[in-house]
Amino acid sequence: MNGRPLAIMGVGLVGGFGVGKQAVLEALAKGGAPNETVTVETPSGPRRLPAYQADVAAVRPFISAGDWRRMNRFGKLAVLGASLALQDAGCKAPLNHNHLGLIVASGYGASKSTFDFLDSMLEDDGRCPSPTLFSNSVASSAASHLSIVLQSGGPSLTVSQFEMSPLSALLTASTWLAEGRVQAVLFGVVDELCPVLSYSYERFFGEQTSGPIEPFHWDKQTAVMGEGAAFLLLAPGEGGAAAYGWIDQLLWTRSDRWAAPADAALVLGADGHRCCADAYRRLAGDHAQLTAYSPLYGSLPGGHAFDVAISALAAQAGRGPNRVWPIKCDAEGNCGVISCRFDRAPDAKSSYL
Amino acid sequence: MTHASKAIPITGLGCLCAAGGTVPEVAKTLFAGQRNVQYRSVGERRYPVFQLAPQDAPPRYFEGAECERCGRLAVAAAREALTHAGLTQQALVGRTVGVCIGTTVGSAMNNEAFYRHFREGRMPGIEPIRRYLRTNPASMVARAFDLSGPCQTIVNACSSGSVAIGHAAEWIRAGVCDVAIAGGADMLCNVIHAGFLSLLITDSEACRPFDRRRQGLNLGEGAGIVVMESESSVRRRGAVVQARLCGYGNACDAFHISAPEPTGRGLKRAIDLALAEAGLDCGDIDFINAHGTATPENDRVEGRLFPELFAEVPFSSTKGFTGHTLGAAGGIEAVITVVCLQRKQIVGNIGFEEPDPEFPGRPAAENTPVRGRYGLSDSVAFGGNNAVLVLGGADA
């Protein structure tokens, strides 16, 4: 990162915990749990798996009836998360300007629409594949829907780097703001469940998919599928104003080559996946302040962004530390570190947009 | 920071596509006016495509798993680019090297055989999914060269390759890395082909960018990669600068999920941003490598906008040689633009014969001499994302 902080001006969250800040805080108070089950076929018959599923109905006030009909669920998740973040920051869509950058990160992209398009392609011997489904299956479709709904003509980026997607995308958000390409960046992750992902999950992990997520049980596979969207409205942080606080540092490193400062409060992205547990165990070391929010939202590639957003809300509500280090590791040994400072800054709703 | 100091040196080029397996081979094919069209069956019909020749393909390209192909293309082009830059794997040890790769197919979980079995209730094994999780193109490049810097696979549809190069330059300026491997890679894929057929924007003959009779695009495959470095890295190792990325612009149409905005307002804004970053005016641009897909809508937008902004500046599309390589296109065309700067000549727009009366723009039909100081390459994507690179010669 270029050493310039990013100010967090708004937060928008949707997931298995519900929609919006209050839902997150309630989940934080009660402790999270999967809110749905999905049925998958297995060689020994149908099996029900727990899952954290999002309800996109709340997007309806933010889009037209036509958009509601045309937009796929992946796009609706994105528009809902983004609209909540803008609303939280006191901004109203449509924006009708070009000073906002849009960055969407996703592990698997619009997977439901991708397979729906494949259905349309395979049915009827491939004579009538659906152009609408194809358009919506393109990975950047969520960012496109967002730019249209918000009437935002600024730059747009869609990133797919699995668990490292949020950090990779934030590196670009940081450079856009530092170079003055935009006045603010609407950054978010969107991950969506679909039948193929559920099936794959069951085949990968079998009986170990029953939950609950036990993020600090390093030797056990306990991940439970999740989906949702987490958006942050980011602005240059030098001015001193920030509704929640600042992202001070972004670091892409290797999990075996980095150690957190001894007194750091760590928010581990541990989400019950055994393949990353050793990295988290090592990073956790004997840190006194360890948190994992994955039991609130489930296991999904964009979890790192959820951790930053939930940490911001928790700090603002006096339910979490003011300085935290959300950390995400992947199975390839990569490690993403986001250092955050959530000191309250009053009167932060400035006219940055 | 001055405009000149914002320009990022390009020290290596790599490219493979239907026109050849290396940058010199691609250049030779293009300037000779040859195009290697092949045909591929989709359903009951056969369509022209621009496929890699077997001798040009990376090792195990056709025999290995299909989902690995984009990554293999990216690795092959990156290897050529690093060699061209004089950077051995040993020389990269201990350096922070960023990887930005644009793609469309390379990130898509759309394994047709797996899904066919899944929907038929045959409970397929998950090896294809396991493999998919290992084939993120940027990660494959990082693994191939044992790099531990930041990776970004950009999936902005057909502007991805240009966006990747623009963002890699931003990373270098910001000190995120001091060397970056950037560009695009994409493969031919039945699912994507079926999608473009469903949109009725493919041509059943070899494509004809900007021609009145054009009916649409032909798909292609390949990769185009550049190695970019900070000025200090260039000085430290005495590297030869091939060209410079002087400006980058990205803007959205905010108009439609698949069709371009008819007046080209997003593309115009991206051009303005790239020129402003480069500290240049339209009159400083010597030539344009157009997106030129040969779809009626795309070429109409560019064919109106270029004469309006750039008057007599020659432009041409090279998709008649490469096909539309989607996420790779911006990378491949950036490499071709640099080659044109170095040769002070642009490639004739193959496939163009009859001007379209709907717009005033006429591409350079033959290879045309140019000044070779600054070239512009634009990419226009699904969903209205527009990306523009302004590339300058080594002395820019």
Boltz contact constraints between the chains, C-beta under 6 A:
constraints:
  - contact:
      token1: [A, 2]
      token2: [B, 174]
      max_distance: 6.0
  - contact:
      token1: [A, 43]
      token2: [B, 123]
      max_distance: 6.0
  - contact:
      token1: [A, 108]
      token2: [B, 109]
      max_distance: 6.0
  - contact:
      token1: [A, 111]
      token2: [B, 109]
      max_distance: 6.0
  - contact:
      token1: [A, 114]
      token2: [B, 110]
      max_distance: 6.0
  - contact:
      token1: [A, 118]
      token2: [B, 115]
      max_distance: 6.0
  - contact:
      token1: [A, 121]
      token2: [B, 194]
      max_distance: 6.0
  - contact:
      token1: [A, 126]
      token2: [B, 43]
      max_distance: 6.0
  - contact:
      token1: [A, 129]
      token2: [B, 194]
      max_distance: 6.0
  - contact:
      token1: [A, 129]
      token2: [B, 198]
      max_distance: 6.0
  - contact:
      token1: [A, 131]
      token2: [B, 198]
      max_distance: 6.0
  - contact:
      token1: [A, 131]
      token2: [B, 199]
      max_distance: 6.0
  - contact:
      token1: [A, 134]
      token2: [B, 195]
      max_distance: 6.0
  - contact:
      token1: [A, 134]
      token2: [B, 198]
      max_distance: 6.0
  - contact:
      token1: [A, 135]
      token2: [B, 257]
      max_distance: 6.0
  - contact:
      token1: [A, 135]
      token2: [B, 258]
      max_distance: 6.0
  - contact:
      token1: [A, 138]
      token2: [B, 157]
      max_distance: 6.0
  - contact:
      token1: [A, 138]
      token2: [B, 382]
      max_distance: 6.0
  - contact:
      token1: [A, 139]
      token2: [B, 107]
      max_distance: 6.0
  - contact:
      token1: [A, 139]
      token2: [B, 155]
      max_distance: 6.0
  - contact:
      token1: [A, 140]
      token2: [B, 155]
      max_distance: 6.0
  - contact:
      token1: [A, 140]
      token2: [B, 156]
      max_distance: 6.0
  - contact:
      token1: [A, 140]
      token2: [B, 157]
      max_distance: 6.0
  - contact:
      token1: [A, 140]
      token2: [B, 383]
      max_distance: 6.0
  - contact:
      token1: [A, 144]
      token2: [B, 257]
      max_distance: 6.0
  - contact:
      token1: [A, 144]
      token2: [B, 383]
      max_distance: 6.0
  - contact:
      token1: [A, 147]
      token2: [B, 252]
      max_distance: 6.0
  - contact:
      token1: [A, 147]
      token2: [B, 254]
      max_distance: 6.0
  - contact:
      token1: [A, 148]
      token2: [B, 254]
      max_distance: 6.0
  - contact:
      token1: [A, 151]
      token2: [B, 254]
      max_distance: 6.0
  - contact:
      token1: [A, 152]
      token2: [B, 254]
      max_distance: 6.0
  - contact:
      token1: [A, 153]
      token2: [B, 251]
      max_distance: 6.0
  - contact:
      token1: [A, 153]
      token2: [B, 252]
      max_distance: 6.0
  - contact:
      token1: [A, 153]
      token2: [B, 254]
      max_distance: 6.0
  - contact:
      token1: [A, 155]
      token2: [B, 250]
      max_distance: 6.0
  - contact:
      token1: [A, 156]
      token2: [B, 252]
      max_distance: 6.0
  - contact:
      token1: [A, 156]
      token2: [B, 385]
      max_distance: 6.0
  - contact:
      token1: [A, 158]
      token2: [B, 155]
      max_distance: 6.0
  - contact:
      token1: [A, 158]
      token2: [B, 156]
      max_distance: 6.0
  - contact:
      token1: [A, 159]
      token2: [B, 152]
      max_distance: 6.0
  - contact:
      token1: [A, 160]
      token2: [B, 107]
      max_distance: 6.0
  - contact:
      token1: [A, 160]
      token2: [B, 153]
      max_distance: 6.0
  - contact:
      token1: [A, 160]
      token2: [B, 155]
      max_distance: 6.0
  - contact:
      token1: [A, 161]
      token2: [B, 151]
      max_distance: 6.0
  - contact:
      token1: [A, 161]
      token2: [B, 153]
      max_distance: 6.0
  - contact:
      token1: [A, 168]
      token2: [B, 152]
      max_distance: 6.0
  - contact:
      token1: [A, 171]
      token2: [B, 150]
      max_distance: 6.0
  - contact:
      token1: [A, 171]
      token2: [B, 176]
      max_distance: 6.0
  - contact:
      token1: [A, 172]
      token2: [B, 167]
      max_distance: 6.0
  - contact:
      token1: [A, 175]
      token2: [B, 170]
      max_distance: 6.0
  - contact:
      token1: [A, 175]
      token2: [B, 174]
      max_distance: 6.0
  - contact:
      token1: [A, 178]
      token2: [B, 174]
      max_distance: 6.0
  - contact:
      token1: [A, 200]
      token2: [B, 126]
      max_distance: 6.0
  - contact:
      token1: [A, 200]
      token2: [B, 129]
      max_distance: 6.0
  - contact:
      token1: [A, 203]
      token2: [B, 126]
      max_distance: 6.0
  - contact:
      token1: [A, 252]
      token2: [B, 150]
      max_distance: 6.0
  - contact:
      token1: [A, 254]
      token2: [B, 148]
      max_distance: 6.0
